[in-house]
Structure formats: C-alpha cells, structure tokens
Amino acid sequence: MRIAKTTQGVILAALCSMPALAIEGPAVIVGAEGKVFDGLYGGVDFSRQNVIAGSLVGGVDILQEDNKFIASAFGGYRKQFGSIVIGVEGGYGRFDGELLLSDPSQQLAIAYESNSQTHYGAILGYAFGTEQDTLAFGYVSEVSRKFDVAIVSAGQSFVQRDRQGILRFGAGLEKRISGPFHARLTAGASRADFNQVTNIDPGIEFEFGAAFIFQF
C-alpha cells in the first residue's frame, strides 16, 4: 500500500506540473514569429505629387508642371533581418493629369493630357518599439508617365506623345494598427532632369502621402 500511495503521488505531481509547461510553450513560438514587416504586402496610397509634362516646339522643349492628387494601388515584398528591413515595391496610379500652357505673345497654346502612372522602387528601414511594430524607412522610386500633347503654334496645330520619368525619394513611418493592417505616412521630394530648361525650373519639389497596407 505504501508503494501504491507513493506512485500516485508521483503521477499527481507530474500532472500538476503539465499546465505550467503548456502555458510557457506558446510564448516561445510567438517570439520566434515576431517579424511584423516580413513577406508580401499590398495597399492603397493617396498622395500629392509633382507632375511635369513636356513638348517640342520649334526645336525647344516647352515644359509645364502642377501638383496633383494621385491615388495608387501598390504591392511589394519585404525581408526583415532583426530590426533591419529591405524591400522592393511597385504600383499603378490614377490622376487628373490635364496641364495647360498659354502664351499669347508667342501665339502658343499647349494642352498636356494624362491620367495614369506606374512606379517601381526600393525601401530600407528600421523596425522599433516593444513589439517592433513601427517602421522608419527611406525610399527611392522611378515614376513613369505618358502624355498626349495638343499644340497650337502660330496658327498651326499638331499633336505629340510625351513620355518621361521622375525620380522620387524621401522617408516615412509605418505602424501596425491591428493584425495584418498597417498605416503609413510619407514625406519626400521628386526631381526631373531635362536636356533643355526653358520656361520652368524642374528642380526638387516636395511631396507627401498616406497609405493603408495589408501585410500577408
């Protein structure tokens, strides 16, 4: 009987210790999977960007620019190494790209028309916070746009097709809101280089935007 009681005591002691082991187990797994900014992601972005169009009239490049509201859908892939995050991103945007130029003294009127753009680029960031759920990052991207151009010069009318790229660069903050849903704010600038600078100076123009992201 003494042996039986001793055996029962050992079994009861083992059973009592099992819940503590079960509680500690998942904590280790969660810590191992704590990469918030790792993998495929997609989202929508709303931004204010500088739009520049050009036309060739009499061998001279005539430019026009304006700040436009642009809505974009984008996607990308990021890899997180500890606190360091690197990634690539691309997207497609829509906007009202109508630009008008009128110079009565030169008998010149130009209408530039576009409504879409594409972009591709890269990001480099640093994740921080108690759960590493906030990302500070820098970005650089190339934006491509096409314009249909209608020109009236000295009583003659003709059309052209303009295609140009603009370099965008800046910094931003991204924060996980709940589960896979993130919010992002960006501020940056854009720059376009042309062989001939005529009526405007296409230098650095400041831009800003906000995005909502789903991290797969």
N, C-alpha and C positions, 0 to 999 in steps of 0.2 A: 504493500500500500504506500509506503514512503516513496518507493521508486516511481509509482504512478503519479503521485502528487508532484513530485519534482519534475517529471516530464511535462505535466500540464502547465506548470509554472513557466517552463522554458518556452512552450508553444504560445502561451498568453503574452509573454514578454515580447516575443517575435512579432505577433500580430499587432500589438500596441505600437511597435516601432514603425510599422509599414506606412501609415498615413503621413508621417513626417517625411519619409523618403519620397512619397508621391507628390507632396507639395513642393519640395525643393527641385524636382526634376524639370518642370516646365520653365522655371526661371532661367535655367541654363540655356534652354532652347531659344527663348525669346532674345536673350543677349546675343546669341550667335547669328540671329537673323535681323539685327538692328541696322541694316543698310537702307535708309529711307530713300536715297537718291540713286538707286541702282536698277538698271533694266530699261525696258521700253516705256515710253510715255507719250502722251498726246494732249492737245489742248486747243484753246482759242485765245487769241490775243487781240487787244484793242489799243491802238497806238496813234500818235500824231507824228507823222514823218515828213521830211522834206522831199518834194517831188520836183525833178528837173527834166525838162524836155529840150530838144534841140532841132534846128532845121538849117539847111544850107541854102543860102540865098546869095546869088552872085559871087560864089566862092567864099562867103563869110558865114561862120557858124553863129546863128541867132538863137539865143537861149531864153527860156522863161522858167520861173520856179514859183512854188507855192507850198504851204504846209497843208497837208491833207489828213483827214481821219481815215484810217485803214483798219479793216477787220480781217484777221488771218486765222486759218486753221494750220496747225503745225504738229510735227511729231519728231521724235528723236530717240537716241539711245545713250544712256549714261552708265559709267562704271565708277563705283566708289571703292577707293582704297583707303580704309581707315577714315580719316577726315577729308581726304582729297577726292574731288570728283572731276572727271573729264567726260566730255560727250560731244556728239555731233547732232545737228538739228537742221531741218528743212521745212518749208511751208509754202502755202499759196494764199495770197491776199487779194481782197477786192476793195476798190475805192472809186470815188468820183474824180477822175484824172483830167478833167477839162481845164486847159490853160489857154488864155487868150492874150495876144500881144497886138497892140495897135500903135502905129507911128505915122500919123498923117503927114508929118514933114517929109517922110521918106516914101509916101504912098505905099505903105506896107501894113498888111494885116495878116496875122497868123493864128490859126486855131490848132491846138495840140489836143488829141483825144486818146485816152486810155482808161482802162477800168480794172486791170489785174496786174499782179506781180508775183514773182517767185523769189525765194531766198534759200540759201544754204550757208552753214557756218559751223562754228565750234564754240564750246564753253569750257572754262576752267574755274573750279570753285572750291570752297572750303566749308564743310559741314560743322556746325557747332550747336551748343545747347546741351542740357542734361540728357536729352534723348537724341541728340544730333539730328533734329528735325527742322533746322533752319540752315539755309544755304546762301552764302555770299559768293557771287561769281562775277567773272568778266566774260564778255562775249565779243565775237567779231563775225560778221556775215557779209555776203555779197548779195545785193538785191538787183534783179534784172527786170526791166520794164520795156514795153513796146508802145509806140505812139503812132497813130495815124495823123498826118500833118497836112492841113489845107492852107495854101499860101496864095495871097493876092499881092502882087508886087508890080507897081507902075501899070496897072490895068490888065496885067496878065495873071491868070490863075493856073495853079498846078498843085499836085499832091506829092507827098513823100512818105517814107516809112522810117521812123527813128527808133533805134534800139540802143539802150545804154545801161551801164551798170553803176551802182553806187555802193561804196564801202560803208558799212555801219559798224560801230563799235561803242562799247560802254560797259556798265556794271548794273547789277541788280541784286535783289533779295527774294528768296523763295521760302515759303513756310508751309509745312504740312498743317492743314486745317482739321481734317478728320479722316482717318483711314488712308485711302489712296488719293484723296482730294487735296490739292495744293493751290496756293495763290502766289502770284509773282508780281513784283513791281520792278521796272527798269528805267534807267535814265542814261542817255548816251548822245551820240552825235553821228552825223553822216558827212561824207566828203566825196565829191565827184571831180575828176580831172579831165579837162578838155584841152585839145591842142591849141585852140584859139579862144581866148577870153574876150568877149565883145561887150554886150550891154549889161551883163551882171557878173558878179564875182562868186562863182560856185564854191565857196570855201566851206568851213566847218559850220554845220547847222545843228542845234541841239534838238533832241527828241525825247519822248517819254512814252511809257505804255504800261498796261496791266494785263495779266493773263490768268486763266483758270486751267489747271492741269490735273490730269488723271494719270497716276503712276501705276503701271501694270505690275 
